[in-house]
Amino acid sequence: MDCNSITADNMRTSTALSLALSLALLPLATSATGPLAHVAHQEPPHPQQNRVQININAAQGPTSTPAAPPVPTPLMMGYYPDWTAFAPEQIDFARFDWVDFAFAVPAAPTAAALLTWDDPRAPDLLARLVAAAHAAGRRAKLSIGGWTGSAHFSALLATPASRSAFATSVAGVYAQYGVDGVEFDWEYPGEAGAPGNGVARADSAHFLEFLGELRGALPRGAVVTAAVQSAPFAGPDGAPLADVRAFAGVLDWVLVMNYDVWGSSANPGPNAPLYDRCGNSTQPGASALAAFAQWTAAGFPAAQLVLGVPAYGYVSRSAATRLVQRRGAVNRRASKKNKSKGKADADADAAGDVEVKPEDEGDDGGQVMFAELVAQGALLRHPPPPSPPANPADPQLAAYTAAGGYTRRWDACSSTPFLTSLPSSSPNPNPQVIAYDDPQSVWMKAAFARRAGMLGVNVFDVHGDVPQWDLVDAARAGLGLPAVGAGN
């Protein structure tokens, strides 16, 4: 799954408003008895008592309250990908409210079947996922599209007849597999996205009309959502729409894909920034905080926003010891160089033991799952403390320190960790930088989502977590949800 975030030049500036958003983020404990007291690294305290104050230039439009009251019970969600060996039955559904199946793929308007599959095993896997979710009292949703599956959205929604036919097709698949909802991961309405994608200036307007028609084709209670980038859908002029309240009326929620902001590069940057703490990012609209500001400024309620959190990172060949905020190939847009300082763990190992091998799935070159960083020996797991923390506000999380010749560093500008290695004769003659998320940074993102009044968090994807579900448990803790099972 890929998400290109907008740059400042892409944001409407003709009549910009300055949206000041101040949210108190619960810090990870820094006391000797805190949740990570058994490891050396903690995020440095923020100079403003752990409060974040930023200004975002957002499109003119209706404004919402910057920090809404927390929703009564936030939702924990995750994606299940059909391209891995991870079986649906391996999911611990007790930890999730919703699981999204990725992906069904829209076909050309002239095709006999308007929905196809990106893997021949997908129909069987979807049926098994739905059965397992329902047996556990949880719900399953079918995600349609994706980075490589968005080529035909524009053509399918271009005319009333094609919209009606596609709505009928989606409703048929909904009924056939017994899913509880559908998600549209169109990357992106009004923007080209991947090479070969159809695009038209009226895409967003057509999408809105289609969603209204789909509501009539689906049974009452069916959930309809969308996966979106950091800025609202593009309007006819290519700029983000200033008012998306109509979309909030036909969508139950939107998932903000806050990942793939920087990919593999000789000048690596953070994969999923929480915010631009240093105020010097070349992509000021590409963070969790900026996305929240942009969508709510355009009238989309905070309680209908879900924050996407990655269970993967990017491996880069680089000798950098700080994250240089420059776009990699995965982002396909140019930007200027921007730097942030990296603080190293005090207990980092000496260089030379391990070289992490990325998955290289599809066009996401250099991508590596969090679980693989552990399996390949770059990270060492420390179980959660056996007894509750002295401070009830402290999260009880597993912690991960660097191993195998890597040094764990913290990018204070984005509030994300990264690993660095040094050259050695064997097996790692070329240094690596790995930008990723761990329980500490995932907890911070989920805590932000809760304090901002967002609906919940969705992890992409479930097979990227470790068997103990440490990333998911960190997200649940940040959302204020009860612990499930024993994470040891």
WOURTA-V804640 format. One line per field, one symbol per residue. ss: DSSP state (H for helix, E for strand, - for the rest). psi: psi as a letter, one per 20 degrees, with the letter a starting at -180 (. if undefined). Layout:
BEGIN
ss->???
psi->???
END
This chain:
BEGIN
ss->-------HHH------EEEEEEEE--------------------------EEEEEEEE----------------EEEEEEE------HHH--HHH--EEEEEEEEE--------EEE----HHHHHHHHHHHHHH---EEEEEEE-HHH---HHHH---HHHHHHHHHHHHHHHHHH---EEEEE-----------------HHHHHHHHHHHHHHH-----EEEEEE-----E-----E----HHHHHH--EEEE-------------------------------HHHHHHHHHH----HHHEEEEEE-EEEEEE------E----HHH-------E--EEE----------------------EEEHHHHHH---EEEE----------------EEEE---EEEEEE----EEEEEE----------EEEE---HHHHHHHHHHHHH----EEEEE-HHH-----HHHHHHHHHH---------
psi->pqopqqrhhiqpigmqqoooooppppqqqjrijrhkhjrhpqpqqpillkqporpporqpapqrpgoqqqqgnqpprqqoqjjrioqhiipnihiqhqppppqqpqrqhiqhpipaqjphigggggghggggghhjkrqqqpppdrgjkjhjgghhjhqhghgggggggghghghgikrirqqomonqpjqhcqpipqqqhjggghgggghghhhhhqqpippprqprahqrqpahjiqqpiokhhhhiiphrqponmrkgpbpqimqapgmpgrmhikjqimijmrgghggggghhjjpqhijpppppqkrappqoqjqjqoonqqahhhkqqrrqpqqqppqqhkqrrqigqopprhlpcjmpjppqghhhghijhqpporqqhqqqhohipqnqqqprqrkjqpprpohhilqrqqqrqqrgqjmhpqqpopaqahghgggghhggghikrhbqppoahiirrhilhgghgggghijqqqpaom.
END
